[in-house]
Structure formats: structure tokens, C-alpha cells
Amino acid sequence: MVSLKRIYTIVGLSVLVLILGVVGFTSWYTVDESEQAIILTFGKADEGITEPGLHFKMPWPIQDVEKLPKTTFSLQFGYDQKNGEITDVPKDTKMITGDENIVLADMVVQWQITDPSKFLFNSEDPEQILYNSTSASLRSIIGSSKIDDALTSGKAKIEAEVRDLLADLLVKYDIGISVTAVKLQDVELPNDEVRKAFTNVTDARETRNTKVNEANKYRNQKMNEAKGEEKALISRANGDKAARIEIARGDVATFNALYNEYVKNPEITRKRLVLETLDEVLPHTEIYIMKDDGNTMKYLPIRQAGSQTQVPPVETEGSGNQ
């Protein structure tokens, strides 16, 4: 009896030490900076732990902890890379564009676990759901794009649209994953003959664009020259217009001045106008004016400064023109 009691005591103490050891070792845990954790109470997920350091919890089996990395994962869609070797998956990469051409497209998706609880318990295989969602998003966008955009300058737009559509799908599926970036790796034509034909079409299009650009350049040059000539003509016309307006204003002022003098002395003004007109019409001619009785009268023409002084005609009684 004594030995049996002693055995029971030793077994009891062993069990107690084991229980205390389990309690001691399972009542705390550490979280690294690159990790996030979630506490499970009798299998039910509690709030997540993202702060690094030492943390305490209820001992197992009351509470348990699941740790997940914070790192960014890469999903390779359309190909598989292992040990430096790349293996294509044609059944995933073959797609039809919006203008009914076949292309081969593969992609890399960068993603992170944003909600450990949903990632662990909302789906059986969240990574497979992500892969299928990537396939659906890429096929949808490629199917609404033209082959030229997919092969050349439209890749950035396709990537942005795929990312937006994929993000919307992951929100609907609610699997605790968020997409940080998507990148088209290769978008190719299915065989060499199609590639050659497309290259010929591309070369012809580039030649056409070159000719169009040269024609536009020549047209712009001629239009600029024509606009310059137009501005010069308009400028000269405006100058002539302003000059004629000023001349007309001067003529009007001269006429008004003469008219005022005519109102004051009509006879004298009329004679003056006749003499000035004769001087303008016959600038280098000696003019003699006859009186009604046949005699000449003295007329002193107005000469410009510096010209020779003309001897006025001498009035003689009973004589004719000199």
C-alpha cells in the first residue's frame, strides 16, 4: 500500500508539473516585426495582434495563437517559376482581345494579408480564390481592350484597370487579402506567323504616322507663313488707313479754314485760290494776267526758298503779252 501511494503521489506530481509547464509555456508568446497574430479562444477568433513584442494569453487549450507574416506575397499568374526555371501555363494565359485577336498574357500580383481572421476562416483556400479572381479580372480587361493597346502603349492602363477590378472582387469575397500592385509580365501573340504579320502591320502603321506627321509639319509651316503674310498685309492696310484718315482730317481742316476766310472776304479768297491753283498746276511757268482793257497787271509768284528770283513782268500801257 505504501509503495502504491507513493506511485500515485509521484504520478500526481508529474501531472501537476506537466500542467504547470504547459501553462507556463503556453501563457505567453512573442510577435516579430514581420508577423501578425490572432488569438483563438476555444477555436473562436478574437482580435488580431499586430504590435511586436511579448504578449500573454490564457494557457492552452483555452487559448491558442496563430501567427501570419506581414510580408508581401507574389502570385504568379500564367506561369510557374521553380529553381530558376519558368514553366508556362498556356490554358491560363490564352485570351481573346476586344477586337477578336488571341494573345498570351501573364501577370504578377503583389498581395498582403490584411485580416488574419478572415484569411484563416472565411475560405478554405484564399490563395486559390485570389488566383481565380486574377484570371477573371485580367480576362475581362483584355477582352475589352484592343490588341494594339495590349501589346504596346496600353499596358499601364490595363494594369490599373485589372488592379481596380481585382480589388473590388476581393472586397466582395471578404477573404482578408488586399492587392498592392499588379504587373503584366508578357503579352505575346500565339505563334511566329501571327507575330510576323502583326509586325508588318505595325511597321506600316508607323510609316503612315511618319508621313502624316511630315504632312502636318509642312501644313503648319505654310499656315504660319500665310498667317505672317496676312498680319503684314493687315498691318500695312491699317497704316494706309490711318494715313489717309489723317490726310482727310488735314484736308477738312484746310477747307474749313479757307471757308472761314471766304465767308469774311469772298472776293479776295477766290482770287487767292485761283492764283495758288495756277501756281500748283504750272509751277515753272511765267504767268501774266491781262486786265480787261488789254494791259498787263503785276503778278508776283510765290517761289520756294532758295530758288531764283523771277523778275516780275513790267506793266506797259497799250502793250500786249510780253
ROVEXVO-254488 format. One line per 10 residues: number of its first residue (from 1); their letters; for each residue x, y, z of C-alpha. Coordinates in nm, 2 decimals. Layout:
BEGIN
NUM> A> X Y Z | ...
END
This chain:
BEGIN
1> MVSLKRIYTI> 0.00 0.00 0.00 | 0.28 0.24 0.08 | 0.45 0.19 -0.25 | 0.13 0.23 -0.44 | 0.05 0.55 -0.26 | 0.40 0.67 -0.34 | 0.35 0.58 -0.70 | 0.02 0.78 -0.71 | 0.20 1.07 -0.55 | 0.48 1.07 -0.80
11> VGLSVLVLIL> 0.23 1.04 -1.09 | 0.02 1.32 -0.95 | 0.32 1.55 -0.90 | 0.44 1.46 -1.26 | 0.10 1.56 -1.39 | 0.10 1.88 -1.19 | 0.44 1.97 -1.31 | 0.34 1.89 -1.67 | 0.03 2.10 -1.63 | 0.22 2.39 -1.48
21> GVVGFTSWYT> 0.48 2.35 -1.76 | 0.21 2.37 -2.02 | 0.05 2.67 -1.85 | 0.38 2.84 -1.82 | 0.50 2.78 -2.17 | 0.16 2.85 -2.34 | 0.06 3.16 -2.15 | 0.29 3.39 -2.34 | 0.41 3.44 -2.70 | 0.62 3.68 -2.90
31> VDESEQAIIL> 0.54 3.86 -3.22 | 0.81 3.97 -3.45 | 0.80 4.29 -3.65 | 0.74 4.09 -3.97 | 0.45 3.90 -3.81 | 0.09 3.95 -3.70 | -0.10 3.72 -3.47 | -0.46 3.62 -3.39 | -0.58 3.47 -3.06 | -0.82 3.18 -3.08
41> TFGKADEGIT> -1.04 3.12 -2.77 | -1.18 2.77 -2.78 | -1.13 2.79 -3.16 | -1.31 3.12 -3.20 | -1.10 3.41 -3.34 | -1.05 3.71 -3.13 | -0.90 4.04 -3.24 | -0.57 4.04 -3.42 | -0.24 4.14 -3.27 | 0.00 4.35 -3.48
51> EPGLHFKMPW> 0.22 4.50 -3.22 | 0.56 4.33 -3.20 | 0.69 4.21 -2.86 | 0.60 3.98 -2.57 | 0.23 3.91 -2.52 | 0.03 3.70 -2.27 | -0.28 3.49 -2.31 | -0.48 3.22 -2.14 | -0.30 2.88 -2.14 | -0.36 2.61 -2.39
61> PIQDVEKLPK> -0.62 2.46 -2.46 | -0.83 2.76 -2.36 | -0.65 3.00 -2.60 | -0.42 2.94 -2.88 | -0.23 3.18 -3.12 | -0.19 3.18 -3.49 | 0.09 3.38 -3.65 | 0.09 3.51 -4.01 | 0.35 3.71 -4.19 | 0.31 4.07 -4.27
71> TTFSLQFGYD> 0.53 4.04 -4.58 | 0.42 4.10 -4.93 | 0.35 3.78 -5.13 | 0.38 3.74 -5.51 | 0.12 3.55 -5.71 | 0.25 3.43 -6.04 | -0.04 3.40 -6.29 | 0.01 3.22 -6.62 | 0.35 3.07 -6.53 | 0.54 2.89 -6.26
81> QKNGEITDVP> 0.89 2.96 -6.16 | 1.09 2.70 -5.96 | 1.46 2.66 -5.92 | 1.52 2.93 -6.18 | 1.31 2.76 -6.45 | 1.00 2.91 -6.59 | 0.71 2.69 -6.69 | 0.42 2.84 -6.89 | 0.06 2.76 -6.83 | -0.10 2.81 -7.18
91> KDTKMITGDE> -0.45 2.73 -7.07 | -0.44 3.03 -6.83 | -0.26 3.28 -7.05 | -0.45 3.24 -7.37 | -0.71 3.52 -7.41 | -0.92 3.70 -7.67 | -0.90 4.08 -7.71 | -1.18 4.31 -7.78 | -1.10 4.32 -8.15 | -1.11 3.93 -8.16
101> NIVLADMVVQ> -0.74 3.86 -8.16 | -0.57 3.59 -7.95 | -0.29 3.69 -7.71 | -0.09 3.52 -7.44 | -0.08 3.73 -7.12 | 0.07 3.65 -6.78 | 0.09 3.86 -6.47 | 0.24 3.90 -6.12 | 0.02 4.01 -5.83 | 0.16 4.16 -5.51
111> WQITDPSKFL> -0.07 4.09 -5.22 | -0.08 4.10 -4.84 | -0.28 3.95 -4.55 | -0.48 4.24 -4.40 | -0.72 4.05 -4.18 | -0.58 3.72 -4.04 | -0.92 3.61 -3.90 | -1.09 3.63 -4.24 | -0.79 3.48 -4.42 | -0.79 3.18 -4.19
121> FNSEDPEQIL> -1.16 3.11 -4.16 | -1.37 3.28 -4.44 | -1.24 3.05 -4.71 | -1.08 2.71 -4.74 | -0.82 2.82 -4.99 | -0.79 3.21 -5.01 | -0.48 3.19 -5.24 | -0.68 2.99 -5.50 | -0.96 3.24 -5.48 | -0.70 3.52 -5.54
131> YNSTSASLRS> -0.57 3.32 -5.84 | -0.92 3.28 -5.99 | -1.00 3.64 -5.93 | -0.69 3.75 -6.10 | -0.77 3.53 -6.40 | -1.13 3.67 -6.42 | -1.01 4.03 -6.39 | -0.73 4.00 -6.65 | -0.96 3.82 -6.90 | -1.23 4.08 -6.85
141> IIGSSKIDDA> -0.99 4.38 -6.91 | -0.81 4.21 -7.20 | -1.14 4.12 -7.35 | -1.25 4.49 -7.37 | -0.91 4.62 -7.50 | -0.76 4.63 -7.85 | -0.46 4.42 -7.94 | -0.25 4.73 -8.01 | -0.31 4.85 -7.65 | -0.23 4.51 -7.50
151> LTSGKAKIEA> 0.10 4.48 -7.70 | 0.22 4.84 -7.69 | 0.14 5.16 -7.50 | -0.18 5.04 -7.33 | -0.02 4.81 -7.08 | -0.01 5.06 -6.79 | -0.39 5.13 -6.84 | -0.47 4.76 -6.85 | -0.27 4.70 -6.53 | -0.45 4.99 -6.35
161> EVRDLLADLL> -0.79 4.85 -6.46 | -0.70 4.50 -6.36 | -0.59 4.61 -6.02 | -0.92 4.81 -5.96 | -1.14 4.52 -6.07 | -0.94 4.26 -5.87 | -0.96 4.48 -5.56 | -1.34 4.51 -5.60 | -1.37 4.13 -5.63 | -1.16 4.07 -5.31
171> VKYDIGISVT> -1.38 4.31 -5.12 | -1.68 4.11 -5.22 | -1.52 3.77 -5.14 | -1.40 3.91 -4.80 | -1.11 3.68 -4.75 | -0.88 3.92 -4.57 | -0.65 3.99 -4.87 | -0.56 4.32 -5.03 | -0.37 4.38 -5.36 | -0.08 4.62 -5.35
181> AVKLQDVELP> 0.03 4.60 -5.72 | -0.02 4.41 -6.04 | 0.24 4.39 -6.33 | 0.19 4.24 -6.67 | 0.50 4.03 -6.74 | 0.45 3.94 -7.11 | 0.18 3.99 -7.36 | 0.26 3.80 -7.68 | 0.10 3.67 -7.99 | 0.04 3.29 -8.01
191> NDEVRKAFTN> 0.28 3.19 -8.29 | 0.56 3.32 -8.52 | 0.34 3.37 -8.83 | 0.09 3.59 -8.64 | 0.39 3.78 -8.48 | 0.53 3.84 -8.83 | 0.20 3.96 -8.97 | 0.15 4.19 -8.67 | 0.50 4.33 -8.71 | 0.43 4.41 -9.07
201> VTDARETRNT> 0.11 4.58 -8.98 | 0.28 4.78 -8.71 | 0.56 4.89 -8.94 | 0.31 5.00 -9.20 | 0.12 5.20 -8.93 | 0.44 5.36 -8.81 | 0.53 5.46 -9.17 | 0.18 5.60 -9.22 | 0.21 5.80 -8.89 | 0.55 5.93 -9.01
211> KVNEANKYRN> 0.41 6.05 -9.34 | 0.11 6.21 -9.16 | 0.34 6.39 -8.92 | 0.55 6.52 -9.20 | 0.24 6.64 -9.39 | 0.11 6.81 -9.07 | 0.45 6.97 -9.02 | 0.45 7.11 -9.38 | 0.09 7.23 -9.35 | 0.17 7.41 -9.02
221> QKMNEAKGEE> 0.47 7.57 -9.18 | 0.27 7.70 -9.47 | -0.01 7.81 -9.24 | 0.23 8.00 -9.02 | 0.38 8.17 -9.33 | 0.04 8.26 -9.46 | -0.06 8.40 -9.12 | 0.25 8.61 -9.12 | 0.18 8.75 -9.46 | -0.18 8.81 -9.36
231> KALISRANGD> -0.07 9.00 -9.05 | 0.18 9.21 -9.26 | -0.09 9.30 -9.51 | -0.33 9.39 -9.24 | -0.07 9.60 -9.07 | 0.01 9.78 -9.39 | -0.36 9.83 -9.46 | -0.41 9.97 -9.12 | -0.12 10.20 -9.17 | -0.26 10.32 -9.50
241> KAARIEIARG> -0.60 10.36 -9.34 | -0.46 10.57 -9.06 | -0.25 10.78 -9.30 | -0.55 10.85 -9.53 | -0.77 10.94 -9.23 | -0.51 11.19 -9.11 | -0.48 11.33 -9.47 | -0.85 11.36 -9.49 | -0.86 11.53 -9.15 | -0.60 11.78 -9.27
251> DVATFNALYN> -0.79 11.85 -9.59 | -1.10 11.91 -9.39 | -0.92 12.15 -9.16 | -0.77 12.33 -9.46 | -1.11 12.35 -9.62 | -1.27 12.48 -9.30 | -1.00 12.74 -9.27 | -1.04 12.85 -9.63 | -1.42 12.86 -9.59 | -1.39 13.08 -9.28
261> EYVKNPEITR> -1.17 13.32 -9.48 | -1.41 13.30 -9.78 | -1.70 13.40 -9.55 | -1.51 13.70 -9.44 | -1.37 13.81 -9.78 | -1.52 13.61 -10.06 | -1.36 13.81 -10.35 | -1.01 13.81 -10.21 | -1.02 13.45 -10.11 | -1.15 13.34 -10.46
271> KRLVLETLDE> -0.87 13.53 -10.63 | -0.61 13.38 -10.39 | -0.74 13.03 -10.46 | -0.72 13.09 -10.84 | -0.36 13.21 -10.81 | -0.25 12.93 -10.58 | -0.41 12.67 -10.81 | -0.23 12.82 -11.11 | 0.10 12.81 -10.92 | 0.04 12.44 -10.84
281> VLPHTEIYIM> -0.07 12.35 -11.19 | 0.20 12.55 -11.37 | 0.49 12.56 -11.12 | 0.77 12.65 -11.37 | 0.57 12.88 -11.60 | 0.58 13.26 -11.61 | 0.23 13.38 -11.57 | 0.09 13.71 -11.69 | -0.26 13.82 -11.61 | -0.44 14.05 -11.85
291> KDDGNTMKYL> -0.67 14.33 -11.75 | -1.00 14.38 -11.92 | -0.85 14.68 -12.10 | -0.58 14.47 -12.26 | -0.30 14.58 -12.03 | -0.10 14.35 -11.81 | -0.10 14.35 -11.43 | 0.18 14.27 -11.20 | 0.19 13.91 -11.05 | 0.44 13.80 -10.80
301> PIRQAGSQTQ> 0.45 13.42 -10.79 | 0.54 13.26 -10.47 | 0.87 13.06 -10.50 | 1.03 12.82 -10.27 | 1.31 12.93 -10.06 | 1.65 12.91 -10.24 | 1.50 12.93 -10.59 | 1.60 13.20 -10.84 | 1.42 13.53 -10.80 | 1.20 13.59 -11.11
311> VPPVETEGSG> 1.17 13.94 -11.24 | 0.81 14.03 -11.24 | 0.66 14.14 -11.57 | 0.66 14.51 -11.63 | 0.32 14.67 -11.68 | 0.31 14.88 -12.01 | 0.03 15.08 -12.13 | -0.12 14.97 -12.46 | 0.11 14.67 -12.50 | 0.01 14.30 -12.54
321> NQ> 0.16 13.99 -12.38 | 0.54 14.02 -12.31
END
